[in-house]
Amino acid sequence: MFDVIAEQAKPRPLRTLVAAGAALLISLPLAACSAEDTLVIHSENGDHSFKVEVVDTPETRAKGLMYVQELADDAGMLFDFKESRPVSFWMMNTYIPLDMLFIEADGTVLNIHSNARPHDRTSIPSDGPVQYVLEIPGGVATKLGIEAGDTVEHERIAQ
């Protein structure tokens, strides 16, 4: 009898590990679908969804998409400057062409720079104060019919 009780009292690391793994697997799809990484552009010809990475510190904004070798047509990077101001970008150390959508605090696309050239040091400015910039693969904005005046929906953008 003592042996049975002692056996039941022993910890079961494998069972604990399996339970923890199951809990992690269940939570992964929820984390992958957070509103923070989903952005929608509402244009005249429909809604266009993108999976985005948000960068909002001076360090992460400075790096941006530098050194990235490829980017899916439905992927991008959302730069949050946390205040409205004129901004300017360049393509130094960027290996792929990009469309840059300059977005006002209310989510309105102010202007678009299409197909920025890789490694080009020419300044690419906003046409006025913006709080956000969305970088997507070069040519995608034209392909989807996205234009200045369209609206952007994202968890960070107040509408």
C-alpha positions in Angstrom: 0.0 0.0 0.0 2.8 2.4 0.8 4.4 1.9 -2.6 1.2 2.9 -4.4 0.8 6.1 -2.3 4.4 7.0 -2.8 4.0 6.4 -6.6 1.0 8.7 -6.8 2.8 11.5 -4.8 5.7 11.6 -7.3 5.6 14.6 -9.6 4.8 13.8 -13.2 7.0 16.1 -15.3 6.0 14.6 -18.6 2.3 15.2 -18.0 3.0 18.7 -16.8 5.1 19.3 -19.9 2.4 18.0 -22.2 -0.3 20.2 -20.6 1.9 23.3 -20.8 2.6 22.5 -24.5 -1.1 22.1 -25.3 -1.9 25.4 -23.6 0.8 27.1 -25.7 -0.4 25.6 -28.9 -4.0 26.7 -28.2 -2.8 30.3 -27.5 -0.6 30.7 -30.5 -3.3 31.2 -33.1 -4.9 33.8 -30.8 -1.6 35.7 -30.6 -1.0 35.4 -34.4 -4.4 37.0 -35.1 -4.0 40.1 -32.8 -5.4 43.4 -34.1 -1.9 44.9 -33.8 -0.6 43.0 -36.8 -3.7 43.4 -39.0 -4.2 46.6 -41.1 -7.0 47.2 -43.6 -7.0 49.9 -46.3 -10.5 51.0 -47.5 -10.3 52.1 -51.1 -12.8 52.8 -53.8 -12.4 49.3 -55.2 -12.6 47.4 -51.9 -10.9 46.6 -48.7 -7.3 45.4 -48.7 -5.8 43.5 -45.7 -2.2 43.5 -44.7 -0.2 41.7 -42.0 2.0 44.4 -40.6 4.8 44.7 -38.1 4.5 47.9 -36.0 7.7 49.9 -35.3 7.3 52.8 -32.9 10.7 53.6 -31.3 13.5 55.6 -32.8 15.7 52.5 -33.1 13.1 50.3 -34.8 11.9 53.1 -37.1 15.5 53.8 -38.1 16.0 50.2 -39.1 12.6 49.7 -40.8 12.8 47.2 -43.6 16.5 47.5 -44.1 18.2 44.3 -45.1 14.9 42.5 -45.8 15.2 40.4 -49.0 11.5 39.7 -49.7 8.1 40.8 -48.6 4.8 39.1 -49.3 2.2 41.2 -51.3 0.0 41.3 -48.3 2.7 42.2 -45.7 4.2 45.5 -44.6 5.6 47.6 -41.9 3.6 50.4 -40.0 5.7 53.2 -38.6 4.0 55.0 -35.7 5.6 58.4 -34.9 3.2 58.9 -32.0 2.5 62.5 -33.1 1.7 64.3 -36.4 4.8 65.8 -38.1 6.4 66.0 -41.5 8.5 62.9 -42.1 11.0 61.8 -44.7 12.4 58.4 -45.6 15.2 57.0 -47.8 16.1 53.6 -49.1 19.6 53.1 -47.9 20.3 49.4 -47.1 16.9 48.5 -48.4 17.0 45.6 -50.9 13.4 45.6 -52.3 11.3 48.3 -53.9 8.7 49.7 -51.6 5.5 51.8 -51.8 5.3 54.3 -48.9 1.8 55.4 -47.8 2.0 58.6 -45.7 -1.0 58.5 -43.3 -2.6 61.2 -41.2 -3.5 60.7 -37.5 -7.1 60.0 -38.5 -6.2 57.2 -40.9 -6.4 59.2 -44.2 -3.7 58.5 -46.8 -2.1 61.9 -47.4 0.2 60.8 -50.2 1.9 57.7 -51.7 5.4 57.3 -53.1 5.3 54.3 -55.4 8.2 52.0 -56.1 11.0 53.6 -54.1 14.3 52.4 -55.5 16.5 50.1 -53.4 19.6 51.7 -52.0 18.6 55.2 -53.1 19.6 57.9 -50.7 17.1 60.4 -52.1 14.8 61.8 -49.5 11.1 60.8 -49.8 9.0 63.2 -47.8 5.4 63.3 -46.7 3.3 66.1 -48.3 2.6 67.4 -44.8 2.2 66.2 -41.2 1.5 62.5 -40.7 1.6 60.2 -37.8 2.0 56.9 -39.7 3.8 55.5 -42.7 3.0 52.1 -44.2 5.6 50.4 -46.3 4.4 47.6 -48.6 6.0 45.9 -51.6 6.7 48.2 -54.5 3.8 48.4 -57.0 1.1 46.9 -54.7 -0.6 50.2 -54.1 -1.1 50.8 -57.8 -2.0 47.1 -58.4 -4.8 47.4 -55.8 -5.9 50.9 -56.8 -5.0 52.4 -53.4 -4.8 56.2 -53.6 -4.4 59.4 -51.6 -7.7 60.0 -49.7 -8.3 56.3 -48.9 -8.6 55.3 -45.3 -6.6 53.0 -43.1 -7.9 50.9 -40.2 -5.6 49.7 -37.5 -5.8 49.3 -33.8 -3.4 52.2 -33.3 -5.2 54.6 -35.7 -8.1 56.6 -34.1 -11.0 57.1 -36.5 
